[in-house]
Every structure is written in structure tokens, then in C-alpha cells.
Amino acid sequence: MAPGRWLAPDGGAVLKPGDEAAFVEFVAARQTQLSRTAYAVCGDWDRAEDLLQTALLKLYLAWPRVRRDGREEAYVRQIIIRTNLDEVRRPRWRRERVGLDGVDPASPQSDFETREHLFAALQSLPKMQRSVVVLRYWIGLSVAETAVDLRISEGAVKSHAHRGLGQLRATCTIQAADS
């Protein structure tokens, strides 16, 4: 049994009470932000909930180690990104996407049409470009942090960011002209 965990009556591992409380506090404090990150990565609120649930489950299982290292948030982001990228690699897991849900309900004051165009443009990017753009410009990670999260070189981060931003600018300019 890993340190920091107890064995539950059903045979599953559970955290010690102190670790459990810290985990619950972390999730309560960051759930909205992590949900938005998952949505930005995949463009579907239902899929975002699945991604976040998977990430939080994996975080729970690794909590004592991850908390000791102080990388809780980075760990969850990595799981969200990697789980979403894995969907691309396994065609049997792909789902039909009928469109975007529209505006983020947590930000009702934002301009609906602008936000809708931005998310549509973001979803048109290839998965890796989208992941880089979300991590770099939505979350605000550095090039080095993004490279570590995605397990790619810093040069690849810069390249994906450049191409992704260029495509976003072109797409948003075309959509603005059509409006």
C-alpha cells in the first residue's frame, strides 16, 4: 500500500483524513477553472466534464505524491490534455460533435457572438495546436511549462503556437468580415 493511503472496506485505497481534506479543498477551489480549461481543450461541456472527472480521479490516486511535489494543478492539466489527445489516437473513442454549447455560463457578461466565434475557431485547430494555444494563452503558462505539460520540445511549442495563432487570426478575421 502506498504511503498516505488506507485500505477501504471494499478493498479500494482511500486517502488519510488529512490528505482527503486537502484534496477536497483543492478541488473546491479550482474546479471551475479546470472545467473551463477542459472545455477550451475539447469544445464540448459534456466531454469537458468527462475529462475533468478522469483527471480528478487520477489526481486522487496520486495525491500524496503529487501534493508532496507541489504540482497538483500542473498534474491535472496534463491529464486533461493527454486524455483529450488520447481520444484522437484511438478512433473508436471519437464522438460526433454537433456544435458548441455557446457561451461559458460562468461569464454571462461576455459578448456571445465574439465568444462563439472564438470557440468555433479554437475548435477548428488541430488538437496539438489547440492544446498549446489553450495552455499558453488561456491559462498563461510559459513556453517551458507548456513543453513539460505536453511532453514536447520548446521549439515545438513555439511552432504550434505560431501556427495556431495564425490560423485563429485568419479564421476570426474571416468570420468578422462575414458578420
C-alpha positions in Angstrom: 0.0 0.0 0.0 1.4 3.4 -1.0 2.2 5.8 1.9 -0.6 8.3 2.5 -3.4 5.8 1.7 -5.5 3.4 3.7 -7.4 0.3 2.6 -11.1 0.8 2.4 -13.5 -2.0 3.5 -14.3 -2.7 -0.2 -10.6 -3.2 -0.9 -10.0 0.1 -2.6 -7.5 2.7 -1.5 -8.6 5.9 0.3 -6.6 8.8 1.5 -5.8 9.5 5.1 -8.2 12.1 6.6 -5.7 15.0 6.4 -4.9 14.2 2.8 -8.6 13.8 2.0 -9.4 17.2 3.4 -6.6 18.8 1.4 -7.8 17.1 -1.8 -11.4 18.2 -1.3 -10.2 21.8 -0.6 -8.0 21.8 -3.8 -10.9 20.5 -6.0 -13.4 23.0 -4.5 -11.0 25.9 -5.1 -10.1 25.0 -8.7 -13.0 23.0 -10.2 -14.4 26.0 -12.2 -11.0 26.9 -13.6 -10.2 23.3 -14.5 -13.7 22.9 -16.1 -13.1 25.9 -18.3 -9.6 24.5 -19.3 -11.1 21.2 -20.2 -13.8 22.9 -22.2 -11.3 25.1 -24.0 -9.3 21.9 -24.9 -12.2 19.9 -26.2 -15.0 22.3 -27.0 -17.8 20.3 -25.5 -19.1 20.7 -22.0 -20.1 17.0 -21.6 -16.7 15.9 -22.8 -15.1 18.5 -20.6 -16.8 17.0 -17.6 -15.6 13.6 -18.5 -12.0 14.9 -19.0 -12.1 16.6 -15.6 -13.6 13.6 -13.8 -10.9 11.4 -15.3 -8.2 13.9 -14.3 -9.5 14.3 -10.7 -9.7 10.5 -10.3 -6.1 10.2 -11.3 -5.2 13.1 -9.1 -6.9 11.4 -6.1 -4.9 8.2 -6.7 -1.6 10.1 -6.9 -2.5 12.8 -4.3 0.1 12.1 -1.6 3.0 12.1 -4.2 1.7 15.0 -6.3 0.9 17.1 -3.3 4.4 16.5 -1.8 5.9 17.6 -5.1 3.6 20.7 -5.2 2.4 20.0 -8.8 -1.3 19.4 -8.2 -2.6 21.9 -10.8 0.0 21.0 -13.4 -0.7 17.3 -12.9 -4.5 17.8 -13.5 -3.8 20.0 -16.6 -1.5 17.3 -18.0 -4.1 14.6 -17.5 -6.8 16.8 -19.2 -4.6 17.5 -22.2 -3.3 13.9 -22.5 -6.7 12.3 -22.1 -8.1 14.6 -24.8 -5.1 13.8 -27.1 -5.6 10.1 -26.5 -9.1 10.4 -27.9 -7.5 11.4 -31.2 -5.2 8.4 -31.2 -8.0 5.9 -30.5 -10.6 6.3 -33.3 -13.1 4.0 -31.6 -13.4 6.6 -28.8 -14.2 9.5 -31.1 -17.6 11.1 -30.8 -19.7 13.1 -33.2 -19.7 16.8 -32.3 -22.8 18.6 -33.4 -21.5 22.0 -32.4 -20.6 24.2 -29.5 -22.7 24.9 -26.5 -22.2 28.6 -26.9 -21.1 30.9 -24.2 -19.5 30.0 -20.9 -22.3 30.1 -18.3 -19.8 31.4 -15.7 -19.2 34.6 -17.8 -22.7 35.9 -18.8 -21.4 39.4 -19.3 -19.2 38.4 -22.3 -20.2 39.1 -25.8 -22.0 36.0 -27.0 -21.2 36.3 -30.7 -17.5 37.1 -30.2 -17.1 34.2 -27.7 -19.0 31.8 -30.1 -16.7 32.8 -33.0 -13.6 32.4 -30.9 -14.6 28.9 -29.6 -15.6 27.8 -33.1 -12.2 29.0 -34.4 -10.4 27.3 -31.5 -12.2 24.0 -32.2 -11.1 24.2 -35.9 -7.4 24.0 -34.8 -5.6 20.6 -34.8 -5.6 19.0 -31.4 -1.9 19.8 -30.6 -2.2 23.4 -31.8 -5.3 23.8 -29.7 -3.7 22.4 -26.6 -0.7 24.7 -27.0 -2.8 27.8 -27.5 -5.0 26.9 -24.5 -2.1 26.3 -22.2 0.0 29.3 -23.4 -2.7 32.0 -23.9 -5.8 30.9 -21.9 -4.0 29.5 -18.8 -0.9 31.7 -19.3 1.8 29.1 -19.0 5.3 29.8 -20.2 6.8 28.1 -23.2 8.9 25.8 -20.9 5.9 24.9 -18.7 3.8 24.2 -21.8 6.5 22.0 -23.2 6.7 20.0 -20.0 2.9 19.6 -19.7 2.7 18.3 -23.3 6.0 16.4 -23.3 7.2 18.2 -26.5 10.2 20.5 -27.1 10.1 24.2 -26.5 10.6 24.7 -30.3 7.6 22.6 -31.0 5.5 24.7 -28.5 6.6 27.9 -30.3 5.8 26.4 -33.7 2.4 25.1 -32.7 1.6 28.4 -31.0 2.7 30.4 -34.1 0.6 28.3 -36.5 -2.4 28.1 -34.2 -2.5 31.8 -33.5 -2.1 32.5 -37.3 -5.0 30.2 -38.1 -7.1 31.7 -35.3 -6.4 35.2 -36.6 -7.3 34.2 -40.1 -10.5 32.4 -39.1 -11.6 35.2 -36.8 -11.0 37.9 -39.4 -13.0 35.9 -42.0 -15.9 35.4 -39.5 -15.8 39.1 -38.6 -16.0 40.1 -42.3 -18.9 37.7 -42.8 -20.9 39.2 -39.9 
